[in-house]
Amino acid sequence: MNDKDQSTRSAVFLTNGCPENRLDAASMLELWRSQGRDVSSDVSNADLILFNACGLTDANEMTSLEIIKDIRKKKKKSCRLIVCGCLPRINPAALEGIYEDITFGSDDIKSFSKLINADQSRNYPCANYLLPITTYENISIKSINRFNKLIDPYFTLYHLLLNKRYSRYGRERDISNPRHYFIKIATGCVHRCSYCAVRLSRGPIHSKPIENILQEVRKGLMDGYSDIALLATDSGSYGVDRNATFVDLLNEILSIPGDFRIRLRNVHPQFLTFKLPDLVSIFKTGRIVHMTSAIQSGNNRILKLMNRNYTVESCCAAYDALKKACPSLQIRSQIIVGFPGETEAEFQDSLKVIDTGLFDFMEVYQFSPRINTPAAALANNLSSSVVSNRYYRLVKKIVEQIESGRKTR
């Protein structure tokens, strides 16, 4: 990209996966825009297409690969396609035969800056919104419908509820008018969950200085936002590389004058149990209105195999204490079904977790053996039919509980 007229070139920025991925892609878009270049939505007529590809699960990987194939069909011959993100870091072999250009990580804005010959005298711009997810409709992918055959009414309703919740908590389609002001506080993780490949992509924790975060909060408030959403690979790990803690950060943010609310994403339950007394005081302010925290299983043996380092009892006790401290708090969580060796009785324990009433919404994932993770080498893998059956039963229970709650209100 050394041509003289590069300032007039247009680029399309696409992404899928988690909110952190989408925020990273937005930052790259803002860097491109800061160089006086055009941003486009026309895949067929762009000069550059950047796709920040998710590789969290097998399904995410296959979806990303199909998106890449579809982009290649639609783009003009002279257009350069760049694939970055978790997928090329987690499983670069998956790209063989369909992609041969450079790759870099989701948050490696330095590499993107060098790629586009950006003005290095400027600071990297900071995005505070999420790019929309590249969906099948966006690029007319028909070949991956096999991953999304929602024939059963429970599946259909579950995914409608999932999309509604995502929209409610920040998956804005209109990036020009988002409701939440997103701030990335850290990337990377200190934990070593046996099933997770994200650490292979994002590495150890790298926390943003507290003062930088406070500056972003103040800017968001000045711009009229009342909802501040803090994002990280693992928010609870914030500050361990800076002699600070997530509690320190929250207290500093809450000391800023103004009528605003805080939303927390990816808070590991181990952190909640370890810092519960401090967190109860913080949540009593009523300012923390939403939190995502993945319990992952309702059985302690499975949690130990997952290397999650907490028990179901300690985790639920923490959620309960925070709900009592702030009755308006909404908790969103996740459960993995079909972990290697999971018995029917152990799966029943996950069903029982739904009955606690602690969760406002639960995402369900089928276990996916990811390359170079300890869980991929475990014996006693369950059949796909067993895993699918358990997925269906858990989804059915979640939908029934949500619908029952609606009828009683």
C-alpha positions, 0 to 999 in steps of 0.5 A, a space after each residue: 500500500 505504497 501508492 501515492 493516491 492511498 489517501 483516497 482509497 476506500 476500506 471495508 472493516 468486517 468482524 465477528 465474535 465477541 465485543 472485544 473483537 468488535 471494539 478492536 476492529 472499530 479502533 482499526 477503522 478509526 486509525 484508517 479514518 484518522 489518515 484521511 481515508 474513506 470507509 466503505 460498506 461496499 465489499 465489491 468495490 473496496 480497495 482494502 478489506 480487513 476481516 477480524 476473524 473469530 476462532 473461539 469455537 469450531 463453529 466460529 472458526 467454520 463461520 469465519 472461513 466461510 466469510 473469508 471465502 465469500 469475501 474472496 468471491 465478491 471483492 474486486 481483483 485489485 482489492 487486498 484482503 487482510 485477515 487478522 484476529 483470533 482465528 489466525 493466532 489460534 489455528 493458522 492451518 485452517 487458513 491454508 488454501 484460502 488465505 496467504 497474506 499477512 496476519 496479526 492479532 485482534 488488538 495488534 493495531 501497531 501491525 495494522 498501522 505499519 500495513 497502511 503506512 499510517 502517520 506514526 507521529 499521531 497517537 493511535 485513536 481510541 474507538 468507544 463503539 462496537 462494529 456490527 457483527 458480520 452476519 450471514 445477511 450482511 454478505 449473503 452467506 448461504 452455505 453456512 445455514 447448516 449451523 443455524 437451522 432453527 427448526 424447533 420453536 425453542 431454538 427459534 425463541 432462544 436465538 430471538 431472545 439472545 439477539 434481543 439481549 445482545 441488542 439491549 446490552 450493546 450490539 448496536 447496529 447503528 454505530 453512529 448512535 450507540 447507547 453505550 460508551 465502550 472502554 477497553 480496559 485490558 486484553 489477555 488473561 491470567 487464567 488457564 482454563 483447559 478448554 479456552 484458546 483465546 489466551 493463545 491469541 491474546 496472551 497474558 494480561 495487558 492493562 490500560 493505565 487507570 488514568 487513561 481509562 478515567 480520561 475515556 470515562 470523562 470524555 464519554 460523560 462529556 459526550 452525553 453518555 450515561 452508560 459506561 461499558 468496561 470490556 476486557 478478555 477478563 475484567 477481573 484480572 485487570 491491573 495485575 500487571 500494574 500493581 492495581 486491581 479491578 476494585 481500585 479501577 471501579 472505585 476510581 471510576 465511581 469517584 467521578 461526578 455524574 449520573 451514570 451507570 456501569 456495565 461489566 463484561 467477562 468477570 471471572 467468578 474466581 475474582 468475585 469470590 476472592 474480592 467479594 467484600 470489596 465488591 459488595 460495597 461497590 455494588 451497593 452504590 447501585 451504579 453497576 447495573 449489568 455484569 457478564 460472568 461465566 459459571 460454565 458448569 453446575 458441577 464441581 468435578 467438571 469445573 475442576 477439569 475446566 481448571 476454573 478454580 472455584 466451586 458452584 457453591 462459592 460462585 452462586 454465593 457471590 452472585 447472590 450477595 451481589 444481587 442482594 447488594 444491588 437488586 437491579 443488577 442483571 447477570 448474564 452467564 454462560 454454560 458449556 454442555 458436553 465437556 469430555 466425561 460429563 455424565 448425565 447426572 453432572 449435566 443435571 447439575 447444570 440444569 439445576 443452576 438455572 433454577 437458582 434464579 440468579 441469572 437474567 440470561 444464560 448463553 449455552 455453548 456445546 463443548 468444542 475441542 480447540 487445537 493446543 488446549 488441554 481439554 482437546 486431549 481429554 478422553 471420554 469425548 461425548 457423541 455429538 448426538 448426546 451433546 446436541 441433546 443436552 444443548 437442546 434440553 438446557 436451551 428449552 429450560 432457559 426459554 421456559 423459565 424466561 417465558 414463565 417469568 414474563 407471565 408472572 410479571 
